Amino acid sequence: MTAIGVTGYLFYLGESILALISMVVFGKLIVFHFIMEYFDRKNPKKQKNNQNMERIKI
């Protein structure tokens, strides 16, 4: 929602170049989010309680 608001406000102000730049930047972030969520759901080995996580020994 923030990305739409910022881009829309920049178009309203007449800053079309900045609005296009913000669309590209926000678009990449949104696509990255969906890709990461897809891979998280695809990996069945991941456990929610992190029982298999190694501890760092000092």
C-alpha positions in Angstrom: 0.0 0.0 0.0 2.9 2.4 0.8 4.4 1.8 -2.7 1.1 2.6 -4.4 0.7 5.7 -2.2 4.1 7.1 -2.8 4.0 6.4 -6.6 0.5 7.9 -6.9 1.5 11.0 -4.9 4.5 11.5 -7.2 2.3 11.3 -10.2 -0.1 13.8 -8.6 2.8 16.2 -8.1 3.7 15.9 -11.7 7.0 14.1 -11.0 6.6 11.4 -13.6 10.3 10.4 -13.7 10.5 9.9 -9.9 7.2 8.0 -10.0 8.6 5.6 -12.6 11.8 5.2 -10.6 9.8 4.4 -7.5 7.6 1.9 -9.4 10.7 0.1 -10.6 12.3 0.0 -7.1 9.1 -1.0 -5.3 8.3 -3.5 -8.0 11.7 -5.2 -7.5 11.1 -5.4 -3.8 7.6 -6.8 -4.1 8.8 -9.5 -6.7 11.7 -10.4 -4.4 9.3 -10.8 -1.5 7.1 -13.2 -3.5 10.1 -15.2 -4.7 11.5 -15.7 -1.2 8.1 -16.7 0.1 7.8 -19.2 -2.7 11.1 -20.8 -1.9 10.3 -20.9 1.8 7.1 -22.8 1.1 8.9 -25.1 -1.3 11.5 -26.2 1.2 9.8 -28.8 3.4 12.9 -29.4 5.5 12.7 -26.0 7.3 11.2 -26.4 10.8 9.5 -23.6 12.6 11.0 -24.3 16.0 14.6 -24.4 14.7 15.5 -27.6 16.4 18.1 -28.5 13.8 20.0 -25.2 14.1 23.6 -25.5 15.1 24.9 -23.4 18.0 28.1 -21.4 17.7 30.6 -22.5 20.4 33.0 -19.9 21.7 
